[in-house]
């Protein structure tokens, strides 16, 4: 379906896209992504303090994210188009739990100017496969607000199945929002090597 190359270095290439783990040198780029898309993403995300949008805030946050990634407690991917350093989207995996659950949550966002190009669908597909094959997760869960039809369509096309509706699930943009709960399971799950 997609031309995907997965490297052991946690960098994935899908067509013209490069999806890689964020690093401590990305503070300027990730800050620019959130500053540029601040208004566009606001209806879909928690309220953010000003520090979230600053380079200095991201420098501190990237130190924490690097530690979490090093210890396999979270993964924060950035999406860039080959030939560019600009971040066009992010995908993050949190609440990673191993034995006996082998499950986690995924969240993501895509910049305004990159909408409608299949970028998130292709990128999310690649990193979900990476989580299944390289990190041996059995279940990946995602939630979306019922009015966010784009997100629901992406998840559905990638095989995430609806499992329910959670009332007042997350505090988004200052309001408690219902979320459709979905999950995708790995039919070829194998236990990790110990």
mmCIF file of the C-alpha atoms, coordinates in Angstrom:
data_MODEL
# 
_entry.id   MODEL 
# 
loop_
_atom_site.group_PDB 
_atom_site.id 
_atom_site.type_symbol 
_atom_site.label_atom_id 
_atom_site.label_alt_id 
_atom_site.label_comp_id 
_atom_site.label_asym_id 
_atom_site.label_entity_id 
_atom_site.label_seq_id 
_atom_site.pdbx_PDB_ins_code 
_atom_site.Cartn_x 
_atom_site.Cartn_y 
_atom_site.Cartn_z 
_atom_site.occupancy 
_atom_site.B_iso_or_equiv 
_atom_site.pdbx_formal_charge 
_atom_site.auth_seq_id 
_atom_site.auth_comp_id 
_atom_site.auth_asym_id 
_atom_site.auth_atom_id 
_atom_site.pdbx_PDB_model_num 
ATOM 1   C CA . UNK A 1 1   ? 0.000   0.000   0.000  1.00 0.00 ? 1   UNK A CA 1 
ATOM 2   C CA . UNK A 1 2   ? 2.799   2.438   0.899  1.00 0.00 ? 2   UNK A CA 1 
ATOM 3   C CA . UNK A 1 3   ? 6.496   2.435   0.096  1.00 0.00 ? 3   UNK A CA 1 
ATOM 4   C CA . UNK A 1 4   ? 7.858   2.161   3.626  1.00 0.00 ? 4   UNK A CA 1 
ATOM 5   C CA . UNK A 1 5   ? 11.446  1.709   4.716  1.00 0.00 ? 5   UNK A CA 1 
ATOM 6   C CA . UNK A 1 6   ? 12.037  1.102   8.416  1.00 0.00 ? 6   UNK A CA 1 
ATOM 7   C CA . UNK A 1 7   ? 15.500  1.526   9.866  1.00 0.00 ? 7   UNK A CA 1 
ATOM 8   C CA . UNK A 1 8   ? 16.660  0.265   13.235 1.00 0.00 ? 8   UNK A CA 1 
ATOM 9   C CA . UNK A 1 9   ? 17.545  3.881   14.023 1.00 0.00 ? 9   UNK A CA 1 
ATOM 10  C CA . UNK A 1 10  ? 13.849  4.700   14.438 1.00 0.00 ? 10  UNK A CA 1 
ATOM 11  C CA . UNK A 1 11  ? 13.722  6.703   11.207 1.00 0.00 ? 11  UNK A CA 1 
ATOM 12  C CA . UNK A 1 12  ? 11.037  5.694   8.753  1.00 0.00 ? 12  UNK A CA 1 
ATOM 13  C CA . UNK A 1 13  ? 10.748  6.753   5.135  1.00 0.00 ? 13  UNK A CA 1 
ATOM 14  C CA . UNK A 1 14  ? 7.370   6.683   3.414  1.00 0.00 ? 14  UNK A CA 1 
ATOM 15  C CA . UNK A 1 15  ? 7.337   8.046   -0.113 1.00 0.00 ? 15  UNK A CA 1 
ATOM 16  C CA . UNK A 1 16  ? 8.525   11.683  0.240  1.00 0.00 ? 16  UNK A CA 1 
ATOM 17  C CA . UNK A 1 17  ? 8.118   11.675  4.023  1.00 0.00 ? 17  UNK A CA 1 
ATOM 18  C CA . UNK A 1 18  ? 10.690  11.086  6.732  1.00 0.00 ? 18  UNK A CA 1 
ATOM 19  C CA . UNK A 1 19  ? 9.308   10.191  10.151 1.00 0.00 ? 19  UNK A CA 1 
ATOM 20  C CA . UNK A 1 20  ? 11.861  10.197  12.956 1.00 0.00 ? 20  UNK A CA 1 
ATOM 21  C CA . UNK A 1 21  ? 12.115  10.418  16.714 1.00 0.00 ? 21  UNK A CA 1 
ATOM 22  C CA . UNK A 1 22  ? 12.450  13.964  17.953 1.00 0.00 ? 22  UNK A CA 1 
ATOM 23  C CA . UNK A 1 23  ? 15.849  14.959  19.335 1.00 0.00 ? 23  UNK A CA 1 
ATOM 24  C CA . UNK A 1 24  ? 17.296  17.628  21.575 1.00 0.00 ? 24  UNK A CA 1 
ATOM 25  C CA . UNK A 1 25  ? 18.385  19.663  18.515 1.00 0.00 ? 25  UNK A CA 1 
ATOM 26  C CA . UNK A 1 26  ? 14.770  20.054  17.341 1.00 0.00 ? 26  UNK A CA 1 
ATOM 27  C CA . UNK A 1 27  ? 13.689  22.811  19.765 1.00 0.00 ? 27  UNK A CA 1 
ATOM 28  C CA . UNK A 1 28  ? 13.622  25.560  17.112 1.00 0.00 ? 28  UNK A CA 1 
ATOM 29  C CA . UNK A 1 29  ? 11.776  23.392  14.567 1.00 0.00 ? 29  UNK A CA 1 
ATOM 30  C CA . UNK A 1 30  ? 9.112   22.045  16.933 1.00 0.00 ? 30  UNK A CA 1 
ATOM 31  C CA . UNK A 1 31  ? 8.556   25.465  18.457 1.00 0.00 ? 31  UNK A CA 1 
ATOM 32  C CA . UNK A 1 32  ? 8.072   26.895  14.940 1.00 0.00 ? 32  UNK A CA 1 
ATOM 33  C CA . UNK A 1 33  ? 5.576   24.113  14.119 1.00 0.00 ? 33  UNK A CA 1 
ATOM 34  C CA . UNK A 1 34  ? 3.408   24.867  17.159 1.00 0.00 ? 34  UNK A CA 1 
ATOM 35  C CA . UNK A 1 35  ? 3.691   28.648  16.751 1.00 0.00 ? 35  UNK A CA 1 
ATOM 36  C CA . UNK A 1 36  ? 2.676   28.469  13.086 1.00 0.00 ? 36  UNK A CA 1 
ATOM 37  C CA . UNK A 1 37  ? -0.257  26.124  13.774 1.00 0.00 ? 37  UNK A CA 1 
ATOM 38  C CA . UNK A 1 38  ? -1.336  27.574  17.118 1.00 0.00 ? 38  UNK A CA 1 
ATOM 39  C CA . UNK A 1 39  ? -4.780  28.767  15.986 1.00 0.00 ? 39  UNK A CA 1 
ATOM 40  C CA . UNK A 1 40  ? -5.380  25.804  13.699 1.00 0.00 ? 40  UNK A CA 1 
ATOM 41  C CA . UNK A 1 41  ? -4.669  23.196  16.402 1.00 0.00 ? 41  UNK A CA 1 
ATOM 42  C CA . UNK A 1 42  ? -6.297  25.060  19.307 1.00 0.00 ? 42  UNK A CA 1 
ATOM 43  C CA . UNK A 1 43  ? -9.801  23.474  18.957 1.00 0.00 ? 43  UNK A CA 1 
ATOM 44  C CA . UNK A 1 44  ? -8.277  19.966  19.144 1.00 0.00 ? 44  UNK A CA 1 
ATOM 45  C CA . UNK A 1 45  ? -5.686  20.287  21.902 1.00 0.00 ? 45  UNK A CA 1 
ATOM 46  C CA . UNK A 1 46  ? -5.432  21.154  25.604 1.00 0.00 ? 46  UNK A CA 1 
ATOM 47  C CA . UNK A 1 47  ? -4.899  24.803  26.499 1.00 0.00 ? 47  UNK A CA 1 
ATOM 48  C CA . UNK A 1 48  ? -1.182  25.502  26.396 1.00 0.00 ? 48  UNK A CA 1 
ATOM 49  C CA . UNK A 1 49  ? 0.933   27.805  28.533 1.00 0.00 ? 49  UNK A CA 1 
ATOM 50  C CA . UNK A 1 50  ? 3.062   30.330  26.634 1.00 0.00 ? 50  UNK A CA 1 
ATOM 51  C CA . UNK A 1 51  ? 6.198   28.335  27.423 1.00 0.00 ? 51  UNK A CA 1 
ATOM 52  C CA . UNK A 1 52  ? 4.885   25.493  25.273 1.00 0.00 ? 52  UNK A CA 1 
ATOM 53  C CA . UNK A 1 53  ? 5.359   27.655  22.172 1.00 0.00 ? 53  UNK A CA 1 
ATOM 54  C CA . UNK A 1 54  ? 8.832   28.959  23.020 1.00 0.00 ? 54  UNK A CA 1 
ATOM 55  C CA . UNK A 1 55  ? 12.195  27.556  21.975 1.00 0.00 ? 55  UNK A CA 1 
ATOM 56  C CA . UNK A 1 56  ? 13.327  27.655  25.603 1.00 0.00 ? 56  UNK A CA 1 
ATOM 57  C CA . UNK A 1 57  ? 10.275  25.690  26.711 1.00 0.00 ? 57  UNK A CA 1 
ATOM 58  C CA . UNK A 1 58  ? 10.938  23.060  24.083 1.00 0.00 ? 58  UNK A CA 1 
ATOM 59  C CA . UNK A 1 59  ? 14.626  22.834  24.978 1.00 0.00 ? 59  UNK A CA 1 
ATOM 60  C CA . UNK A 1 60  ? 13.570  21.789  28.489 1.00 0.00 ? 60  UNK A CA 1 
ATOM 61  C CA . UNK A 1 61  ? 10.818  19.486  27.257 1.00 0.00 ? 61  UNK A CA 1 
ATOM 62  C CA . UNK A 1 62  ? 13.151  17.760  24.769 1.00 0.00 ? 62  UNK A CA 1 
ATOM 63  C CA . UNK A 1 63  ? 15.542  16.819  27.560 1.00 0.00 ? 63  UNK A CA 1 
ATOM 64  C CA . UNK A 1 64  ? 12.629  15.041  29.279 1.00 0.00 ? 64  UNK A CA 1 
ATOM 65  C CA . UNK A 1 65  ? 11.393  13.443  26.037 1.00 0.00 ? 65  UNK A CA 1 
ATOM 66  C CA . UNK A 1 66  ? 14.888  12.182  25.240 1.00 0.00 ? 66  UNK A CA 1 
ATOM 67  C CA . UNK A 1 67  ? 15.047  10.447  28.613 1.00 0.00 ? 67  UNK A CA 1 
ATOM 68  C CA . UNK A 1 68  ? 11.592  8.923   28.160 1.00 0.00 ? 68  UNK A CA 1 
ATOM 69  C CA . UNK A 1 69  ? 12.521  7.655   24.685 1.00 0.00 ? 69  UNK A CA 1 
ATOM 70  C CA . UNK A 1 70  ? 15.869  6.316   25.893 1.00 0.00 ? 70  UNK A CA 1 
ATOM 71  C CA . UNK A 1 71  ? 14.054  4.239   28.519 1.00 0.00 ? 71  UNK A CA 1 
ATOM 72  C CA . UNK A 1 72  ? 11.248  3.233   26.109 1.00 0.00 ? 72  UNK A CA 1 
ATOM 73  C CA . UNK A 1 73  ? 8.592   5.020   28.173 1.00 0.00 ? 73  UNK A CA 1 
ATOM 74  C CA . UNK A 1 74  ? 7.333   7.270   25.349 1.00 0.00 ? 74  UNK A CA 1 
ATOM 75  C CA . UNK A 1 75  ? 8.035   8.006   21.692 1.00 0.00 ? 75  UNK A CA 1 
ATOM 76  C CA . UNK A 1 76  ? 7.595   11.390  20.032 1.00 0.00 ? 76  UNK A CA 1 
ATOM 77  C CA . UNK A 1 77  ? 7.941   11.343  16.250 1.00 0.00 ? 77  UNK A CA 1 
ATOM 78  C CA . UNK A 1 78  ? 8.182   14.314  13.913 1.00 0.00 ? 78  UNK A CA 1 
ATOM 79  C CA . UNK A 1 79  ? 7.186   14.232  10.248 1.00 0.00 ? 79  UNK A CA 1 
ATOM 80  C CA . UNK A 1 80  ? 9.230   16.130  7.662  1.00 0.00 ? 80  UNK A CA 1 
ATOM 81  C CA . UNK A 1 81  ? 9.171   16.133  3.893  1.00 0.00 ? 81  UNK A CA 1 
ATOM 82  C CA . UNK A 1 82  ? 12.481  14.992  2.442  1.00 0.00 ? 82  UNK A CA 1 
ATOM 83  C CA . UNK A 1 83  ? 14.611  17.945  1.463  1.00 0.00 ? 83  UNK A CA 1 
ATOM 84  C CA . UNK A 1 84  ? 13.112  20.135  4.202  1.00 0.00 ? 84  UNK A CA 1 
ATOM 85  C CA . UNK A 1 85  ? 13.816  20.657  7.870  1.00 0.00 ? 85  UNK A CA 1 
ATOM 86  C CA . UNK A 1 86  ? 10.343  22.022  8.608  1.00 0.00 ? 86  UNK A CA 1 
ATOM 87  C CA . UNK A 1 87  ? 8.174   19.810  10.794 1.00 0.00 ? 87  UNK A CA 1 
ATOM 88  C CA . UNK A 1 88  ? 4.772   19.253  9.195  1.00 0.00 ? 88  UNK A CA 1 
ATOM 89  C CA . UNK A 1 89  ? 3.290   16.988  11.883 1.00 0.00 ? 89  UNK A CA 1 
ATOM 90  C CA . UNK A 1 90  ? 3.867   14.960  15.037 1.00 0.00 ? 90  UNK A CA 1 
ATOM 91  C CA . UNK A 1 91  ? 2.889   11.521  16.317 1.00 0.00 ? 91  UNK A CA 1 
ATOM 92  C CA . UNK A 1 92  ? 3.396   10.567  19.950 1.00 0.00 ? 92  UNK A CA 1 
ATOM 93  C CA . UNK A 1 93  ? 2.993   7.352   21.886 1.00 0.00 ? 93  UNK A CA 1 
ATOM 94  C CA . UNK A 1 94  ? 2.346   7.611   25.619 1.00 0.00 ? 94  UNK A CA 1 
ATOM 95  C CA . UNK A 1 95  ? 1.207   5.465   28.539 1.00 0.00 ? 95  UNK A CA 1 
ATOM 96  C CA . UNK A 1 96  ? 3.370   2.593   27.319 1.00 0.00 ? 96  UNK A CA 1 
ATOM 97  C CA . UNK A 1 97  ? 2.624   -0.513  29.371 1.00 0.00 ? 97  UNK A CA 1 
ATOM 98  C CA . UNK A 1 98  ? 4.290   -3.856  28.746 1.00 0.00 ? 98  UNK A CA 1 
ATOM 99  C CA . UNK A 1 99  ? 3.456   -7.215  30.363 1.00 0.00 ? 99  UNK A CA 1 
ATOM 100 C CA . UNK A 1 100 ? 0.674   -8.284  30.430 1.00 0.00 ? 100 UNK A CA 1 
ATOM 101 C CA . UNK A 1 101 ? -1.035  -5.400  28.568 1.00 0.00 ? 101 UNK A CA 1 
ATOM 102 C CA . UNK A 1 102 ? 1.482   -4.539  25.799 1.00 0.00 ? 102 UNK A CA 1 
ATOM 103 C CA . UNK A 1 103 ? -0.537  -1.433  24.959 1.00 0.00 ? 103 UNK A CA 1 
ATOM 104 C CA . UNK A 1 104 ? -0.208  2.326   24.609 1.00 0.00 ? 104 UNK A CA 1 
ATOM 105 C CA . UNK A 1 105 ? -2.006  5.465   23.438 1.00 0.00 ? 105 UNK A CA 1 
ATOM 106 C CA . UNK A 1 106 ? -1.241  7.406   20.268 1.00 0.00 ? 106 UNK A CA 1 
ATOM 107 C CA . UNK A 1 107 ? -1.877  11.081  19.584 1.00 0.00 ? 107 UNK A CA 1 
ATOM 108 C CA . UNK A 1 108 ? -1.017  13.184  16.557 1.00 0.00 ? 108 UNK A CA 1 
ATOM 109 C CA . UNK A 1 109 ? -1.391  16.504  14.790 1.00 0.00 ? 109 UNK A CA 1 
ATOM 110 C CA . UNK A 1 110 ? -0.716  17.808  11.309 1.00 0.00 ? 110 UNK A CA 1 
ATOM 111 C CA . UNK A 1 111 ? -0.069  21.385  10.240 1.00 0.00 ? 111 UNK A CA 1 
ATOM 112 C CA . UNK A 1 112 ? -2.758  23.347  8.443  1.00 0.00 ? 112 UNK A CA 1 
ATOM 113 C CA . UNK A 1 113 ? -0.931  23.631  5.128  1.00 0.00 ? 113 UNK A CA 1 
ATOM 114 C CA . UNK A 1 114 ? -0.360  19.865  4.953  1.00 0.00 ? 114 UNK A CA 1 
ATOM 115 C CA . UNK A 1 115 ? -3.989  18.796  5.301  1.00 0.00 ? 115 UNK A CA 1 
ATOM 116 C CA . UNK A 1 116 ? -5.563  16.655  2.580  1.00 0.00 ? 116 UNK A CA 1 
ATOM 117 C CA . UNK A 1 117 ? -2.330  15.120  1.245  1.00 0.00 ? 117 UNK A CA 1 
ATOM 118 C CA . UNK A 1 118 ? -2.528  11.743  3.005  1.00 0.00 ? 118 UNK A CA 1 
ATOM 119 C CA . UNK A 1 119 ? 0.504   12.638  5.110  1.00 0.00 ? 119 UNK A CA 1 
ATOM 120 C CA . UNK A 1 120 ? -0.931  11.627  8.481  1.00 0.00 ? 120 UNK A CA 1 
ATOM 121 C CA . UNK A 1 121 ? -2.494  8.430   7.153  1.00 0.00 ? 121 UNK A CA 1 
ATOM 122 C CA . UNK A 1 122 ? 0.807   7.267   5.630  1.00 0.00 ? 122 UNK A CA 1 
ATOM 123 C CA . UNK A 1 123 ? 2.925   8.409   8.582  1.00 0.00 ? 123 UNK A CA 1 
ATOM 124 C CA . UNK A 1 124 ? 0.670   6.934   11.253 1.00 0.00 ? 124 UNK A CA 1 
ATOM 125 C CA . UNK A 1 125 ? 0.494   3.645   9.369  1.00 0.00 ? 125 UNK A CA 1 
ATOM 126 C CA . UNK A 1 126 ? 4.301   3.439   9.332  1.00 0.00 ? 126 UNK A CA 1 
ATOM 127 C CA . UNK A 1 127 ? 4.825   4.235   13.016 1.00 0.00 ? 127 UNK A CA 1 
ATOM 128 C CA . UNK A 1 128 ? 2.043   1.887   14.138 1.00 0.00 ? 128 UNK A CA 1 
ATOM 129 C CA . UNK A 1 129 ? 3.765   -0.905  12.218 1.00 0.00 ? 129 UNK A CA 1 
ATOM 130 C CA . UNK A 1 130 ? 7.069   0.107   13.854 1.00 0.00 ? 130 UNK A CA 1 
ATOM 131 C CA . UNK A 1 131 ? 5.441   -0.099  17.289 1.00 0.00 ? 131 UNK A CA 1 
ATOM 132 C CA . UNK A 1 132 ? 4.040   -3.543  16.460 1.00 0.00 ? 132 UNK A CA 1 
ATOM 133 C CA . UNK A 1 133 ? 7.163   -5.003  14.841 1.00 0.00 ? 133 UNK A CA 1 
ATOM 134 C CA . UNK A 1 134 ? 10.067  -3.278  16.613 1.00 0.00 ? 134 UNK A CA 1 
ATOM 135 C CA . UNK A 1 135 ? 8.559   -2.567  20.031 1.00 0.00 ? 135 UNK A CA 1 
ATOM 136 C CA . UNK A 1 136 ? 6.240   -5.595  20.234 1.00 0.00 ? 136 UNK A CA 1 
ATOM 137 C CA . UNK A 1 137 ? 3.067   -3.787  21.219 1.00 0.00 ? 137 UNK A CA 1 
ATOM 138 C CA . UNK A 1 138 ? -0.164  -5.703  20.886 1.00 0.00 ? 138 UNK A CA 1 
ATOM 139 C CA . UNK A 1 139 ? -2.659  -2.854  21.166 1.00 0.00 ? 139 UNK A CA 1 
ATOM 140 C CA . UNK A 1 140 ? -2.563  0.830   20.247 1.00 0.00 ? 140 UNK A CA 1 
ATOM 141 C CA . UNK A 1 141 ? -5.417  3.037   21.411 1.00 0.00 ? 141 UNK A CA 1 
ATOM 142 C CA . UNK A 1 142 ? -6.542  6.400   20.030 1.00 0.00 ? 142 UNK A CA 1 
ATOM 143 C CA . UNK A 1 143 ? -9.403  8.726   20.847 1.00 0.00 ? 143 UNK A CA 1 
ATOM 144 C CA . UNK A 1 144 ? -10.937 11.527  18.828 1.00 0.00 ? 144 UNK A CA 1 
ATOM 145 C CA . UNK A 1 145 ? -13.726 14.036  19.330 1.00 0.00 ? 145 UNK A CA 1 
ATOM 146 C CA . UNK A 1 146 ? -16.862 13.008  17.411 1.00 0.00 ? 146 UNK A CA 1 
ATOM 147 C CA . UNK A 1 147 ? -16.819 16.246  15.402 1.00 0.00 ? 147 UNK A CA 1 
ATOM 148 C CA . UNK A 1 148 ? -13.229 15.600  14.261 1.00 0.00 ? 148 UNK A CA 1 
ATOM 149 C CA . UNK A 1 149 ? -14.255 13.601  11.209 1.00 0.00 ? 149 UNK A CA 1 
ATOM 150 C CA . UNK A 1 150 ? -10.811 13.833  9.574  1.00 0.00 ? 150 UNK A CA 1 
ATOM 151 C CA . UNK A 1 151 ? -9.175  12.109  12.516 1.00 0.00 ? 151 UNK A CA 1 
ATOM 152 C CA . UNK A 1 152 ? -11.924 9.486   12.646 1.00 0.00 ? 152 UNK A CA 1 
ATOM 153 C CA . UNK A 1 153 ? -11.452 8.768   8.943  1.00 0.00 ? 153 UNK A CA 1 
ATOM 154 C CA . UNK A 1 154 ? -7.675  8.381   9.273  1.00 0.00 ? 154 UNK A CA 1 
ATOM 155 C CA . UNK A 1 155 ? -8.040  5.937   12.159 1.00 0.00 ? 155 UNK A CA 1 
ATOM 156 C CA . UNK A 1 156 ? -10.771 3.952   10.399 1.00 0.00 ? 156 UNK A CA 1 
ATOM 157 C CA . UNK A 1 157 ? -8.735  3.644   7.195  1.00 0.00 ? 157 UNK A CA 1 
ATOM 158 C CA . UNK A 1 158 ? -5.811  2.277   9.213  1.00 0.00 ? 158 UNK A CA 1 
ATOM 159 C CA . UNK A 1 159 ? -7.907  -0.411  10.889 1.00 0.00 ? 159 UNK A CA 1 
ATOM 160 C CA . UNK A 1 160 ? -8.579  1.216   14.256 1.00 0.00 ? 160 UNK A CA 1 
ATOM 161 C CA . UNK A 1 161 ? -11.927 -0.097  15.457 1.00 0.00 ? 161 UNK A CA 1 
ATOM 162 C CA . UNK A 1 162 ? -14.432 1.882   17.486 1.00 0.00 ? 162 UNK A CA 1 
ATOM 163 C CA . UNK A 1 163 ? -14.778 0.517   21.000 1.00 0.00 ? 163 UNK A CA 1 
ATOM 164 C CA . UNK A 1 164 ? -16.979 3.080   22.678 1.00 0.00 ? 164 UNK A CA 1 
ATOM 165 C CA . UNK A 1 165 ? -17.703 6.655   23.587 1.00 0.00 ? 165 UNK A CA 1 
ATOM 166 C CA . UNK A 1 166 ? -16.139 8.244   26.667 1.00 0.00 ? 166 UNK A CA 1 
ATOM 167 C CA . UNK A 1 167 ? -18.110 11.182  28.067 1.00 0.00 ? 167 UNK A CA 1 
ATOM 168 C CA . UNK A 1 168 ? -16.136 14.236  29.192 1.00 0.00 ? 168 UNK A CA 1 
ATOM 169 C CA . UNK A 1 169 ? -12.945 12.310  28.437 1.00 0.00 ? 169 UNK A CA 1 
ATOM 170 C CA . UNK A 1 170 ? -10.298 15.029  27.969 1.00 0.00 ? 170 UNK A CA 1 
ATOM 171 C CA . UNK A 1 171 ? -10.004 18.714  28.793 1.00 0.00 ? 171 UNK A CA 1 
ATOM 172 C CA . UNK A 1 172 ? -9.578  20.175  25.304 1.00 0.00 ? 172 UNK A CA 1 
ATOM 173 C CA . UNK A 1 173 ? -9.315  23.919  24.692 1.00 0.00 ? 173 UNK A CA 1 
ATOM 174 C CA . UNK A 1 174 ? -10.723 24.541  28.175 1.00 0.00 ? 174 UNK A CA 1 
ATOM 175 C CA . UNK A 1 175 ? -13.802 22.274  27.775 1.00 0.00 ? 175 UNK A CA 1 
ATOM 176 C CA . UNK A 1 176 ? -14.432 18.661  28.733 1.00 0.00 ? 176 UNK A CA 1 
ATOM 177 C CA . UNK A 1 177 ? -14.915 16.818  25.437 1.00 0.00 ? 177 UNK A CA 1 
ATOM 178 C CA . UNK A 1 178 ? -16.432 13.442  24.620 1.00 0.00 ? 178 UNK A CA 1 
ATOM 179 C CA . UNK A 1 179 ? -14.151 11.112  22.667 1.00 0.00 ? 179 UNK A CA 1 
ATOM 180 C CA . UNK A 1 180 ? -14.738 8.123   20.432 1.00 0.00 ? 180 UNK A CA 1 
ATOM 181 C CA . UNK A 1 181 ? -12.383 5.413   21.696 1.00 0.00 ? 181 UNK A CA 1 
ATOM 182 C CA . UNK A 1 182 ? -10.656 3.246   19.111 1.00 0.00 ? 182 UNK A CA 1 
ATOM 183 C CA . UNK A 1 183 ? -7.917  0.626   19.083 1.00 0.00 ? 183 UNK A CA 1 
ATOM 184 C CA . UNK A 1 184 ? -5.891  -1.435  16.676 1.00 0.00 ? 184 UNK A CA 1 
ATOM 185 C CA . UNK A 1 185 ? -4.439  -4.767  17.688 1.00 0.00 ? 185 UNK A CA 1 
ATOM 186 C CA . UNK A 1 186 ? -1.457  -6.562  16.243 1.00 0.00 ? 186 UNK A CA 1 
ATOM 187 C CA . UNK A 1 187 ? -2.597  -9.876  14.707 1.00 0.00 ? 187 UNK A CA 1 
ATOM 188 C CA . UNK A 1 188 ? 1.021   -11.032 14.386 1.00 0.00 ? 188 UNK A CA 1 
ATOM 189 C CA . UNK A 1 189 ? 2.094   -10.182 17.933 1.00 0.00 ? 189 UNK A CA 1 
ATOM 190 C CA . UNK A 1 190 ? 5.194   -11.889 19.238 1.00 0.00 ? 190 UNK A CA 1 
ATOM 191 C CA . UNK A 1 191 ? 6.626   -11.438 22.735 1.00 0.00 ? 191 UNK A CA 1 
ATOM 192 C CA . UNK A 1 192 ? 9.717   -9.238  22.970 1.00 0.00 ? 192 UNK A CA 1 
ATOM 193 C CA . UNK A 1 193 ? 13.105  -10.843 23.466 1.00 0.00 ? 193 UNK A CA 1 
ATOM 194 C CA . UNK A 1 194 ? 14.098  -10.485 27.083 1.00 0.00 ? 194 UNK A CA 1 
# 
